[in-house]
């Protein structure tokens, strides 16, 4: 199968798909009614059995994460991460703009499952239309009694607060997101304790991505078997892939896990722009290691296949680069972004990101030396795993993969190119 497999985008063909009227006409909110008739632990088990994995980057099993909440607990929070700031990723924005009620229904299901009465949705501050659509949809849901003190008339209280960020990439990290909602500086927290034990306002908290939550209505309405019929054994369901760069038809495509990456690029996205050849592919957003054309055309769109090729499916941000791409220039732009977005809390990241960006920029200008290239690789190696969050890893992985796989391009920019090309002993 090489075409789109539509689960999440089913209602998006309707120009009014963002409204409650259109959502209900297409069967919206039936799944939450079914879920509310079940016990919370039954809903959790269904989500576990479905094999749904997080769509925010890590791919952790969703139902399993929910079971990490303490058995005996009082106030519990759900935080939905809509701070979609990863370069090359724009699939959550599609849901927020085109079908916000799908997300709200997913929130209702998740809140019932984890016994949560108050959900927070943290949305990227630059999202204007997505925020407006979500705000309008939330107002509609409250007016219809779907949210509020007697949600769906089931005697359950579910409130939803939308919190706009201020444009910090680091607030996509779950604990920095919590600090930002609490009015603190948006910097990651040391773990443990983990959010499921001490999260928002010190209470047990589940944090899930927009696309993850949006899968819940289908799973509850159609059942585990219907969901697992799509995708692979270890990566069930579909994936929204943001395809950008040098393709004829950039956009968001919903594909079954396991589809060949070649089919996504060549068939759905229309192939490489202008009839050129593929040179490189970033498969899961800018923080994931780059793949060569041969590697990219040899993987499938699922967590295990991309990982086996040495990268990650991540946030589903597929950045396509054709044969005209200057890979030194590409890394220069990426490292500038990460140096700018470092929160500065950890010395290896604060100092290392700026240093790495400076070295890459020097090489891009043709002013680098062999020592610079060695220093760049050393810095990338040293910052990995030495900070509170994985921001430094998100910088180091593109650096090491670009230099390793396209080393000749970097060496060609060095002042002492002859020394760089000489064999080492």
C-alpha positions, -999 to +999 in steps of 0.1 A: +000+000+000+015+033-011-013+058-007-026+076+024-044+056+051-069+080+066-078+077+103-071+111+118-078+132+086-112+116+080-132+147+086-107+173+072-120+173+037-150+193+049-143+231+049-162+234+081-144+205+098-132+227+126-168+233+138-188+212+163-217+209+138-194+193+112-177+171+138-209+157+152-224+152+118-195+129+110-197+109+142-177+131+165-180+126+203-195+091+200-163+076+211-162+096+243-197+086+251-186+050+248-155+056+269-175+074+297-197+043+300-166+022+309-145+021+340-113+042+338-091+012+341-110-005+312-102+025+289-065+024+300-064-013+291-079-007+257-052+020+250-025-004+262-038-032+240-040-009+210-002-004+211-006+033+206+028+050+209+036+086+216+038+108+185+059+135+201+092+120+194+101+092+219+075+068+207+068+055+243+036+033+247+008+057+258-012+033+279+018+021+297+028+057+306-007+062+321-001+032+344+029+050+360+005+073+379+003+064+416-025+041+425-035+063+454-036+099+443-057+130+446-056+157+420-043+145+386-035+166+356-033+160+319-010+183+298-013+182+261+018+193+243+009+215+213+042+234+214+051+222+179+085+240+175+107+213+160+120+226+126+104+206+098+074+195+118+038+209+112+015+179+116+000+189+150-009+223+135-031+205+110-052+189+137-055+221+156-066+240+125-087+214+107-103+192+135-098+206+170-129+187+182-110+155+174-084+166+199-109+178+225-127+144+223-094+127+228-088+149+259-121+138+273-113+102+269-078+106+284-092+126+313-117+099+321-090+071+318-066+088+343-093+103+365-084+138+357-107+168+361-085+195+346-065+193+314-040+220+302-032+224+266+002+242+260+002+257+225+030+274+206+027+311+209+032+317+172+002+296+163-025+322+155-051+304+135-046+271+154-051+289+186-083+307+174-098+275+160-090+256+193-104+285+214-136+285+193-139+247+195-134+248+233-161+274+237-185+253+215-177+222+237-185+241+269-217+255+255-228+220+244-220+205+278-192+184+265-168+201+288-175+215+322-188+204+356-211+177+341-192+167+310-214+148+285-240+147+312-221+118+328-216+135+362-179+139+355-161+172+357-136+180+329-122+214+324-097+225+297-073+254+300-054+266+269-020+281+278-001+300+251+037+298+251+060+326+244+081+312+215+107+291+234+116+258+216+128+243+249+092+245+263+084+215+241+104+195+266+078+182+291+092+195+323+100+229+308+064+230+296+053+224+332+074+252+345+061+276+319+025+268+328+033+275+364+047+309+355+083+299+360+112+302+337+108+277+309+137+254+318+137+216+322+136+200+356+159+174+370+143+139+370+134+121+391+108+129+403+090+122+370+058+141+360+036+111+366+046+113+403+052+151+407+043+171+377+021+202+373+018+221+406+035+191+422+006+168+414+007+135+393+006+145+356+004+128+323+019+147+293+009+136+258+014+150+223-015+164+202-014+136+176-012+109+203-044+122+220-061+126+186-058+088+180-080+079+211-114+085+195-108+060+167-094+034+191-124+037+214-150+038+187-136+012+163-118-010+187-083-024+193-085-049+164-095-023+138-066-001+150-040-028+150-050-039+115-032-007+103+006-004+106+030-029+120+031-052+150+054-029+170+042+004+154+004+001+150-018+028+134-010+057+112+015+085+113+011+121+102+043+129+083+052+165+076+071+165+043+090+196+034+120+206+013+128+196-023+096+177-032+069+185-057+041+183-032+051+193+003+024+188+030+011+166+057+005+129+047-012+103+069+004+069+062+002+035+078+033+027+098+055+004+077+050+022+043+083+025+024+099+059+028+104+059-009+066+057-014+061+087+009+086+108-010+081+096-046+044+087-047+026+109-022+049+139-022+054+137-060+091+130-060+122+152-059+116+187-073+126+193-109+134+157-116+166+159-095+179+131-073+176+127-035+208+135-016+198+135+020+168+131+043+161+141+078+133+117+088+119+129+121+125+166+126+158+186+127+171+169+158+173+134+142+204+121+124+204+127+087+202+098+063+219+095+029+197+088-001+206+051-001+197+048+036+165+068+032+152+047+003+159+016+023+138+023+054+101+022+062+081+048+080+080+031+115+100+035+147+121+003+144+131+006+107+143+042+110+161+033+143+179+004+126+192+029+100+208+050+127+182+077+130+147+083+146+112+088+134+109+115+161+082+140+155+076+129+119+092+160+103+106+147+070+130+172+054+140+163+019+172+176+003+181+172-033+215+169-050+220+207-051+219+210-013+251+223+004+253+201+035+276+225+052+252+253+047+223+230+060+242+222+092+251+259+096+214+268+097+206+240+121+234+247+146+225+284+146+189+275+156+200+252+184+225+277+198+198+304+198+173+281+215+194+267+243+179+277+277+213+282+292+207+261+323+234+235+317+270+246+310+278+219+284+248+230+264+250+267+270+287+269+260+289+239+237+260+249+214+274+284+208+309+270+202+296+244+178+276+269+159+306+292+156+328+265+143+303+253+117+297+288+105+335+293+102+337+262+081+308+273+060+326+305+052+356+286+040+377+297+070+379+265+089+409+243+096+414+206+101+416+213+138+382+229+137+366+198+122+382+176+149+371+200+176+336+200+162+333+163+165+348+163+200+324+189+212+294+170+199+306+139+216+312+156+249+278+173+253+257+142+247+241+129+279+257+155+301+227+179+305+194+179+324+174+173+292+182+159+257+185+193+240+223+188+237+217+154+221+193+170+197+221+193+186+249+167+187+231+141+165+227+163+134+263+175+138+279+140+140+257+126+113+262+154+088+300+154+093+303+116+091+281+111+061+291+142+041+327+146+053+341+154+019+319+185+017+332+197+050+368+190+042+365+208+009+358+240+028+389+238+050+418+261+046+443+233+047+424+209+024+455+189+014+462+180+050+426+170+055+427+147+025+459+130+036+456+095+050+460+091+087+480+064+105 
